[in-house]
């Protein structure tokens, strides 16, 4: 796989090298939802503006995007935004109330509703995200890579049809069974919008992009292969045209990792915390892709010594080539920041055999690769 990040390589290029499956002195580490409520500094900004206002205000989005770099020590920044900005850009009214979550008061339920959805011009409807990426890229000043992201088509469709997040997504799945042609029409529109949006993010400064198929686990194999995978693949392949690494994360579909890699041609596949690392490696090794994950987010409630032990075990299971250390889902909002730092530090303190020590530290622990 070939790609060239936009602009010069950052000073800390571990993420880019790991995604290329090149030798690294240690795995890069970042966390999904790393700019979030577990940080007091984030909550201080959040006290001045509601969540959607933060997303729509580039200066605020950049402020919280950069916080984890210094506060937690991660090896990459991910732009602060939300996956549901795409349906909003297509013309849907979006509300997000504390304790209730995101809602679409007028969900998509008919052919008329699908026809009403407008094509997305990222520079117009999503210009605030692109401006945040440009500002974040400037303010990072080449320290670490900047990650952009989007929700995958099925996940966005599930919210749009349901009108809110649920455990079952029964209304959305009912459409798949009762009105499959309508579902395909909606997913087709979303695949185009998501792919173009990710390309625009790269043009604005993202050096890596990630697709979140957050509700893959709501679908069984047949529905996943029919209504998720083809559109996930279409969006991912469009994003790859921008020339930077593409990561695909589909929690709940650990059984389909090989199929996802083949269909999307992604550079890396995220592994959720439910999935055994050895099983993931067996599925993905034939495709030569990098892997990302997969510590259980709840492990960060453990004492730092236990976090360290579990992190080391995870790194050993993945091995020294093509691994991005991360959680197997987003960090939870009540995790103590010190425990998040313990996870990051546990990754950073290790080095692979015969590797150049990280930074100036001389106390790194030699660490064997996986058998």
Long-range contacts (C-beta under 8 A, 24 or more apart in sequence): 1-265, 1-267, 1-288, 1-289, 3-240, 3-243, 3-244, 3-245, 3-267, 4-243, 4-244, 5-145, 5-207, 5-208, 5-244, 6-202, 6-203, 6-205, 6-206, 6-207, 6-243, 6-244, 7-137, 7-142, 7-205, 7-207, 8-142, 9-142, 10-140, 10-142, 10-143, 10-144, 10-145, 10-207, 11-142, 11-143, 11-144, 12-75, 12-143, 12-144, 12-145, 13-145, 14-75, 15-75, 15-76, 15-144, 15-145, 15-208, 15-324, 16-145, 16-207, 16-208, 16-245, 18-290, 18-322, 18-323, 18-324, 19-208, 19-245, 19-247, 19-267, 19-268, 19-290, 19-322, 19-324, 20-245, 20-267, 20-290, 21-288, 21-289, 21-290, 21-321, 21-322, 23-320, 23-321, 23-352, 23-355, 24-320, 24-352, 24-355, 25-351, 25-352, 25-355, 25-356, 25-357, 25-358, 26-347, 26-348, 26-350, 26-351, 26-352, 26-355, 26-358, 26-364, 27-315, 27-318, 27-320, 27-323, 27-324, 27-325, 27-347, 28-75, 28-76, 28-324, 28-325, 29-74, 29-75, 29-324, 29-325, 29-326, 29-343, 29-344, 29-347, 29-348, 30-68, 30-74, 30-75, 30-76, 30-77, 30-78, 30-147, 30-324, 30-325, 30-326, 31-68, 31-72, 31-74, 31-326, 31-327, 31-330, 31-331, 31-340, 31-343, 31-344, 32-78, 32-249, 32-326, 32-327, 32-329, 32-330, 32-331, 33-330, 33-331, 34-68, 34-72, 34-74, 34-78, 34-331, 34-340, 35-64, 35-65, 35-67, 35-68, 35-78, 35-80, 36-330, 36-331, 36-333, 37-333, 37-334, 38-331, 38-332, 38-333, 38-334, 38-335, 38-336, 38-337, 38-340, 39-67, 39-68, 39-71, 39-72, 39-337, 40-337, 41-67, 41-71, 42-67, 50-96, 51-82, 51-96, 52-82, 52-94, 52-96, 54-80, 55-80, 55-81, 55-82, 55-85, 55-128, 55-129, 56-128, 57-128, 58-128, 58-131, 58-132, 58-135, 59-135, 61-128, 61-129, 61-132, 61-136, 62-132, 62-135, 62-136, 62-139, 65-132, 65-136, 66-136, 66-139, 66-140, 69-140, 69-143, 69-144, 71-337, 71-341, 72-337, 72-340, 72-341, 72-344, 73-341, 73-344, 73-345, 73-348, 74-144, 74-344, 75-144, 75-145, 76-144, 76-145, 76-146, 76-147, 76-208, 77-136, 77-140, 77-144, 77-145, 77-146, 77-147, 78-146, 78-147, 78-148, 78-149, 78-210, 79-129, 79-132, 79-133, 79-136, 79-146, 79-147, 79-148, 79-149, 79-201, 79-206, 80-132, 81-129, 81-132, 81-149, 83-149, 83-150, 83-151, 83-155, 83-156, 83-212, 83-214, 84-151, 84-156, 84-159, 85-126, 85-129, 86-120, 86-126, 86-150, 86-151, 86-156, 86-190, 86-193, 86-194, 86-197, 87-156, 87-159, 87-160, 88-125, 89-120, 89-122, 89-125, 89-126, 89-193, 90-117, 90-118, 90-119, 90-120, 90-125, 90-189, 90-193, 91-116, 91-117, 91-118, 92-117, 92-160, 101-164, 101-165, 102-159, 102-164, 102-165, 103-163, 103-164, 104-159, 104-160, 104-163, 104-164, 105-163, 107-160, 107-161, 107-162, 107-163, 107-171, 108-157, 108-160, 108-161, 108-186, 109-161, 109-175, 110-182, 111-182, 111-185, 114-182, 114-185, 114-186, 114-189, 117-186, 117-189, 119-189, 119-192, 119-193, 120-192, 120-193, 120-196, 120-197, 122-196, 122-197, 122-200, 122-201, 123-200, 126-197, 126-200, 129-201, 129-204, 130-200, 130-201, 130-203, 130-204, 131-204, 133-201, 133-204, 133-205, 133-206, 134-204, 134-205, 136-205, 137-204, 137-205, 138-205, 145-207, 145-208, 146-205, 146-206, 146-207, 146-208, 147-206, 147-207, 147-208, 147-209, 147-210, 148-198, 148-201, 148-202, 148-204, 148-206, 148-208, 148-209, 148-210, 149-201, 149-209, 149-210, 149-211, 149-212, 150-194, 150-197, 150-198, 150-201, 150-209, 150-211, 150-212, 150-235, 151-194, 151-211, 151-212, 151-213, 151-214, 152-194, 152-211, 152-212, 152-213, 152-214, 152-228, 152-231, 152-232, 152-235, 152-248, 152-250, 153-187, 153-190, 153-191, 153-194, 153-228, 153-231, 153-232, 153-234, 153-235, 154-187, 154-213, 154-215, 154-216, 154-219, 154-227, 154-228, 154-231, 154-232, 155-212, 155-213, 155-214, 155-215, 155-216, 156-190, 156-194, 157-183, 157-186, 157-187, 157-190, 158-215, 158-218, 160-186, 161-186, 168-218, 169-215, 169-218, 172-218, 173-218, 173-219, 173-223, 176-223, 176-226, 176-227, 180-226, 180-227, 183-227, 184-227, 187-227, 187-230, 187-231, 188-231, 190-231, 190-235, 191-231, 191-234, 191-235, 191-238, 192-234, 192-238, 194-235, 194-238, 195-234, 195-235, 195-236, 195-237, 195-238, 195-239, 196-238, 198-235, 198-238, 198-239, 198-242, 198-246, 199-238, 199-239, 199-241, 199-242, 202-239, 202-242, 202-243, 202-244, 203-242, 206-244, 207-244, 207-245, 208-244, 208-245, 208-246, 208-247, 209-239, 209-242, 209-244, 209-245, 209-246, 209-247, 210-246, 210-247, 210-248, 210-249, 210-270, 211-235, 211-236, 211-239, 211-246, 211-247, 211-248, 211-249, 211-264, 211-266, 212-249, 213-248, 213-249, 213-250, 213-251, 213-253, 214-251, 215-252, 216-250, 216-251, 216-252, 216-253, 216-256, 217-251, 217-252, 217-253, 218-252, 219-253, 221-255, 221-256, 224-253, 224-256, 225-256, 225-259, 228-253, 229-256, 229-259, 229-260, 229-263, 230-263, 232-260, 232-263, 232-264, 233-263, 233-264, 233-265, 236-264, 236-265, 236-266, 237-264, 237-265, 240-265, 240-266, 240-267, 247-292, 247-324, 249-292, 251-328, 251-329, 254-279, 254-280, 257-283, 257-284, 258-283, 258-284, 258-286, 258-287, 261-287, 261-289, 262-287, 268-292, 268-322, 268-324, 270-294, 270-326, 271-328, 272-328, 272-329, 273-297, 273-327, 273-328, 273-329, 274-328, 275-328, 277-314, 277-317, 277-318, 278-317, 281-318, 281-319, 289-322, 290-322, 290-323, 290-324, 291-318, 291-322, 291-323, 291-324, 292-323, 292-324, 292-326, 293-324, 293-326, 293-327, 293-328, 294-326, 294-327, 294-328, 295-325, 295-326, 295-327, 295-328, 295-343, 296-327, 296-328, 297-327, 297-328, 297-329, 297-330, 297-331, 297-332, 297-335, 298-332, 300-327, 300-331, 300-332, 300-335, 300-336, 300-339, 300-340, 300-342, 300-343, 301-335, 301-339, 302-339, 304-338, 304-339, 304-342, 307-339, 307-342, 307-343, 307-346, 308-342, 308-345, 308-346, 311-343, 311-346, 311-347, 312-346, 312-350, 312-367, 315-347, 315-350, 315-367, 316-367, 316-368, 316-369, 316-370, 317-370, 318-370, 319-369, 319-370, 320-352, 320-369, 320-370, 321-369
